[in-house]
Amino acid sequence: MKSFLLSCFIGIGLLTVGCNLLKIDDPKPKLPPITMTGANTFGAIVNGKVWVPISKLNQGAIHQTSDLLQIFAELESVKNEIDQNINIVISGEPVIPAIYHFDSKSNNTNRIVEWQDDITDCNYSFRSSSSTYYWGKVEILKLDNANRIVSGTFEFTISVEGCPDIRVEQGRFDLKLIN
């Protein structure tokens, strides 16, 4: 009887471990909260789906002069066949906590948003295709050079001829500045 009970417990234990190992669904990514602490977070809703870089190494912000800020992130997953990038640039004007509007039709090349999808070969960049059109905004909530922190929110829509439109909503970042 003892060996039967022991076999049952071992069987149930192996079945439980096996079920957990065979789990097909990865946990659904969640947007990080909007913070201003340098938590090294980045995320957005892209065409209705949560978009969060898998690694903190795939995101960053560069602010080496007072008139240039570049914020970028990449979501790359070989398993899920994803390789996408977001790039936001403000240049040629003092960058301070404020709202910056983007509109490619304004001919203001100092404020740029870009989207790149290497799997579909869709490159939404005004710098490489004159058929790229974008509009939106980024709000810099905090720019703390002493503690090397930039935080804010963003949203934009971008399109390029031959590729589907990309709608980015509820974007947020809280990044350590790269020297």
For each residue, the residues with C-beta under 8 A, 3 or more apart:
1: 4 5
2: 5 6
3: 6 7
4: 1 7 8
5: 1 2 8 9
6: 2 3 9 10
7: 3 4 10 11
8: 4 5 11 12
9: 5 6 12 13
10: 6 7 13 14
11: 7 8 14 15
12: 8 9 15 16
13: 9 10 16 17
14: 10 11 17 18
15: 11 12 18 19
16: 12 13 19 20
17: 13 14 20 21
18: 14 15 21 22
19: 15 16 22 23
20: 16 17 23
21: 17 18
22: 18 19
23: 19 20
24:
25: 28
26:
27:
28: 25 50
29: 43 50 51 52
30: 50 52
31: 43 44 45 50 52 170 172
32: 35 39 41 42 43 52 172 174
33: 41 172
34: 141 151 153 172 174
35: 32 39 41 151 174
36: 141 142 149 151 174
37: 149 151 174
38: 144 147 148 149 151 174 175 176
39: 32 35 174
40: 56 59 174 175 176
41: 32 33 35 172 173 174 175
42: 32 52 53 59 73 172 173 174 175
43: 29 31 32 50 51 52 53 171 172 173
44: 31 51 86 154 155 168 169 170 171 172
45: 31 48 49 50 51 168 169 170 171
46: 49 51 84 166 167 168
47: 164 166 167
48: 45 167
49: 45 46
50: 28 29 30 31 43 45
51: 29 43 44 45 46 75 84 86 168
52: 29 30 31 32 42 43 75
53: 42 43 56 58 59 73 74 75
54: 58 75 76 77
55: 58
56: 40 53 59
57:
58: 53 54 55 73 74 75 76
59: 40 42 53 56 72 73 74 173 175
60: 71 72 73 175 176 178
61: 69 70 71 72 150 173 175 176 177 178
62: 68 69 70 177 178
63: 68 69 70 95 143 145 150 177
64: 68 179
65: 68
66: 94 95
67: 91 92 93 94 95
68: 62 63 64 65 89 90 91 92 95
69: 61 62 63 89 90 91 95 140 143 150
70: 61 62 63 87 88 89
71: 60 61 87 88 89 138 150 152 154 173 175
72: 59 60 61 85 86 87 88
73: 42 53 58 59 60 85 86 173
74: 53 58 59 83 84 85 86
75: 51 52 53 54 58 82 83 84 85
76: 54 58 82 83 84
77: 54 80 81 82 83
78: 81
79:
80: 77
81: 77 78 119
82: 75 76 77 119
83: 74 75 76 77 117 118 119
84: 46 51 74 75 76 115 116 117 118 119
85: 72 73 74 75 114 115 116 118
86: 44 51 72 73 74 113 114 115 168 171
87: 70 71 72 112 113 114 115 116
88: 70 71 72 112 113 114 138 154
89: 68 69 70 71 111 112 113 114
90: 68 69 93 95 100 110 111 138
91: 67 68 69 110 111
92: 67 68 110
93: 67 90 110
94: 66 67
95: 63 66 67 68 69 90 140 143
96: 140 143
97: 140 141 142 143
98: 139 140
99: 137 138 139
100: 90 111 137 138 139 140
101: 111 135 136 137
102: 111 112 113 134 135 136 137 138 156
103: 106 108 134 135
104: 126 132 133 134 135
105: 133 135
106: 103
107:
108: 103 111
109: 112 126
110: 90 91 92 93
111: 89 90 91 100 101 102 108
112: 87 88 89 102 109 126 127
113: 86 87 88 89 102 134 136 138 154 156 158
114: 85 86 87 88 89 124 125 126 127 158
115: 84 85 86 87 122 124 158 166 168
116: 84 85 87 122 123 124 125
117: 83 84 120 121 122 123 163
118: 83 84 85 121
119: 81 82 83 84
120: 117 163
121: 117 118
122: 115 116 117 160 162 163 164
123: 116 117 128 129 160
124: 114 115 116 129 132 134 158 159 160 163 166
125: 114 116 128 129 132 160
126: 104 109 112 114 129 130 132 134
127: 112 114
128: 123 125 132
129: 123 124 125 126 132 160 161
130: 126
131: 160 161
132: 104 124 125 126 128 129 158 159 160
133: 104 105 158 159 160
134: 102 103 104 113 124 126 156 157 158 159
135: 101 102 103 104 105 156 157
136: 101 102 113 154 155 156 157 158 168
137: 99 100 101 102 154 155 156
138: 71 88 90 99 100 102 113 152 153 154 171
139: 98 99 100 152 153 154
140: 69 95 96 97 98 100 143 150 151 152
141: 34 36 97 151 152 153
142: 36 97 149 150 151 152
143: 63 69 95 96 97 140 149 150
144: 38 147 148 149 150
145: 63 148 177
146:
147: 38 144
148: 38 144 145 176 177 179
149: 36 37 38 142 143 144 174 175 176 177
150: 61 63 69 71 140 142 143 144 173 175 177
151: 34 35 36 37 38 140 141 142 173 174 175
152: 71 138 139 140 141 142 172 173
153: 34 138 139 141 170 171 172 173
154: 44 71 88 113 136 137 138 139 168 171 172 173
155: 44 136 137 168 169 170 171
156: 102 113 134 135 136 137 168 171
157: 134 135 136 165 166 167 168
158: 113 114 115 124 132 133 134 136 165 166 168
159: 124 132 133 134 163 165 166
160: 122 123 124 125 129 131 132 133 163
161: 129 131
162: 122
163: 117 120 122 124 159 160
164: 47 122
165: 157 158 159
166: 46 47 115 124 157 158 159
167: 46 47 48 157
168: 44 45 46 51 86 115 136 154 155 156 157 158 171
169: 44 45 155
170: 31 44 45 153 155
171: 43 44 45 86 138 153 154 155 156 168
172: 31 32 33 34 41 42 43 44 152 153 154
173: 41 42 43 59 61 71 73 150 151 152 153 154
174: 32 34 35 36 37 38 39 40 41 42 149 151
175: 38 40 41 42 59 60 61 71 149 150 151
176: 38 40 60 61 148 149
177: 61 62 63 145 148 149 150
178: 60 61 62
179: 64 148
